[in-house]
Amino acid sequence: MAAHAGEKAQKTGDFYCAQCSEKVHVRQGDEIPRCPNGHTEFGARRHEPGNKS
């Protein structure tokens, strides 16, 4: 599931940029920021409480 900068995070976790794999940690309900390199699309999420990923 892809996520984009500016959307609200459904769950707390680490989002990984689809273009450069930089990690951004976001808390549930917070707006997803751009990655440190300015990209806006995230292709993977990990370390969400309650999920084994």
Phi and psi in degrees as a GROMACS rama.xvg file:
@    title "Ramachandran Plot"
@    xaxis  label "Phi"
@    yaxis  label "Psi"
@TYPE xy
-82.9357  144.839  ALA-2
-125.742  157.582  ALA-3
-130.164  148.23  HIS-4
-56.0889  138.506  ALA-5
99.914  -20.2324  GLY-6
-79.8342  159.502  GLU-7
-86.5859  136.448  LYS-8
-71.3101  130.48  ALA-9
-73.225  -32.4159  GLN-10
-141.15  158.461  LYS-11
-72.0643  138.124  THR-12
170.995  -175.85  GLY-13
-100.705  127.037  ASP-14
-104.019  136.501  PHE-15
-113.851  126.707  TYR-16
-58.2554  135.429  CYS-17
-71.0156  -21.1071  ALA-18
-98.8523  -37.3731  GLN-19
-128.157  -0.836471  CYS-20
68.3489  12.9498  SER-21
-65.3237  146.427  GLU-22
-97.8463  138.592  LYS-23
-129.816  124.605  VAL-24
-92.3533  131.184  HIS-25
-133.277  141.352  VAL-26
-94.3416  149.367  ARG-27
-50.8903  132.12  GLN-28
87.9584  -15.1064  GLY-29
-80.4507  156.167  ASP-30
-74.828  136.161  GLU-31
-75.709  123.232  ILE-32
-83.299  170.805  PRO-33
-66.3203  156.77  ARG-34
-69.1051  165.93  CYS-35
-57.9685  -19.9691  PRO-36
-97.7772  6.8524  ASN-37
91.2363  1.7569  GLY-38
-77.8832  160.209  HIS-39
-120.186  -5.4068  THR-40
-112.8  134.283  GLU-41
-117.372  128.234  PHE-42
-101.396  -13.2882  GLY-43
-143.227  149.872  ALA-44
-129.816  143.369  ARG-45
-143.472  166.485  ARG-46
61.2377  38.54  HIS-47
-86.7029  128.659  GLU-48
-55.3365  133.679  PRO-49
90.9733  -10.8339  GLY-50
-112.693  143.516  ASN-51
-96.0734  76.3341  LYS-52
